[in-house]
Amino acid sequence: MSIVSRRKFLGAVGAGALLSSSVAPAFAQAGWPNKPVKLIVPFPAGGGTDAFARPLGKVLTSQLGQTIVIDNRGGGGGTIGAEAAAKSAADGYTFLVGAVHHTIAVSLYPKLGYDLQKDLVPVTMVSAVPNVIVVNPSRVPVKNYAEFLSFVKARPGKLNFGSAGSGTTHHLIGEMFKGATGTFITHIPYRGAGPAMADLLAGQIDMMFDGLGSSVPQIKSGKLTPIAVTTEKRSFALPDVPSLAELGLKGFDGKTWYALWAPAGTPREIVVRMQQEVAKALQTKELQDAWKALGAEAGGQSPEDFGRLVNAEVTKWAKVVKDSGAKID
């Protein structure tokens, strides 16, 4: 074989090797998933994140033809499970079902074992739930926002609001409200939204900036009075309750959202496929009914759009954390 022929031969071999190396992952990804897929839920079973992850997992199991396994890993305000997901193999068989809490944790926790914006890849939002200002009528005898604001401003430091804990959305939305209205309401952190709600109903505290899922039943029973939803638009679950934005707090948007991330390095094709499958699942009657019952709006946007939201939320909550002086319980 001449030198020229040999070079042509080696070039052809090299080109073939490059082609096969680039095609192999594509073929592997085309067969995804060919075994069970794990969704790490970084909070205990029965919580808000779990309430969305389980019905979603059921529908995805049907769509993908592989079992979706829910792996609850609570602790550390969701950071323990998030770290486990971030350190998992980036093969498309592990995802994190996280929440807005993880964008707060970036500035709240000084030593996280992972970097949300580097170690995890945004996939899509699953749902978004507005929060609502609710008061115990026996302690805060008002009927609307104007009366509420006057009542609060006339009693600086004498009223309080409960939360699921320092640094949670219940807490920080309250701090956002105080900053936007120039009011002084004392924060009382609890170890969970359940105990805080129990004390609100018992008349031990004055108010909460609570999620619709747990507040709507109490509102409908007349045990709590709704003042306003903490989002830019009204919620379909409480159509007669105005939003803070329409009441004059322009741009105020405090909601709790839940979403999917994948370990950094997960093949792009799999990330896009999962986003498409979630978007498809959210169109099913099963999930539409479940989300409606929870007062939630469906997500499903592209990884790029969700990624932009994550970055914006990290920046927004960092300012709120700094301004409020929020600390970990």
Residue, then its C-alpha position, 0 to 999 in steps of 0.5 A: m500500500s502506497i503512502v497516499s493510499r495508507r493515509k486515505f485508509l487511516g482517514a476513512v477509519g478515523a472518520g468512521a470511528l468519529l461517526s460511530s462514537s457520535v451515533a452510539p449515544a443517539f441510539a442509546q438515547a432513542g431507546w430511553p427509557n429502558k428501565p425504571v426512572k427515579l424521581i427524587v422528592p427532597f421532602p417527606a411523603g405527604g408534603g406539597t412536592d410529593a402531592f404533585a410528584r406522585p400523580l405525575g409519576k403515575v401518568l409518566t409511567s403509563q406514557l413511558g412504559q417504564t415505572i417511575v419510582i418516587d424516592n423521598r429524601g427529606g431533610g435540610g429544607g430540601t437540600i439533602g435530596a437536591e444534593a443526592a440528585a446533583k451527584s447522581a449519574a447523568d444517564g437520564y434515570t434520575f431526576l429531582v422534583g424540586a421547588v421554589h425553595h431551592t432557588i431560596a436555598v442558594s442564598l439562605y444556606p452558606k454551605l450547600g453541597y451542590d450548586l443549583q445553577k451548575d450541578l443541575v439542569p432545568v427540565t420544566m415546571v410542573s405546577a405553580v400554586p398561588n399563596v393567599i393572605v388569610v387571617n383569623p377573623s376573631r383576631v383580625p376582624v376585617k373584610n377586605y384589603a383596605e381594612f386589613l392594611s389600615f388595621v395592620k398599620a395602626r398596630p405596628g409590631k403587635l400583629n404576627f404571622g406564622s410560617a412553615g419555617s424561616g426561609t420558606t416561601h410562607h416566611l419570605i412572601g410575608e417579608m416581601f409584603k412588609g417591605a412593599t407596604g412599610t408594615f411591621i408584622t412579627h414573624i413566628p416560624y413553625r416546623g411545618a405549615g401544618p402546625a402553623m395552620a393549626d395555631l392560626l385556626a385556634g387563634q394563637i396567631d393572627m395570619m399566614f401567607d399560606g398556599l391555596g391548597s391548605s387554605v381554601p377549605q378553611i376559607k370556604s368553611g368560614k374559619l379564615t378570611p381571605i385578604a388577597v392572593t400574592t400573585e399578579k393575577r387572581s386565582f381560579a380557585l378564589p376568583d372573588v379574591p383580588s391579587l396584591a398586584e391589582l390592589g396596588l403592589k405592582g409586580f408583586d408575585g409570590k407563588t410556590w412552584y414545583a419543577l423538574w431538574a436533571p443532573a448536569g451532563t444528562p444528554r440533551e435529547i433526554v432532557v427535551r424528551m422528559q420535558q415533552e412527556v411532562a407537558k403531555a402528561l399535564q394535558t391529561k384529564e387526570l392531572q388537570d383535575a388533580w391540579k385544579a383540586l390543589g389550586a394549581e396551574a400547570g407548567g410544561q414550558s421549555p428547559e430554556d424558559f424554565g432555566r430563565l425563571v430559575n435564574a430570575e428567582v435566585t436573584k429575587w429571593a437573594k434580595v429578600v433573604k438579605d433584606s429580611g435577615a432570614k436565618i435557618d431554623 
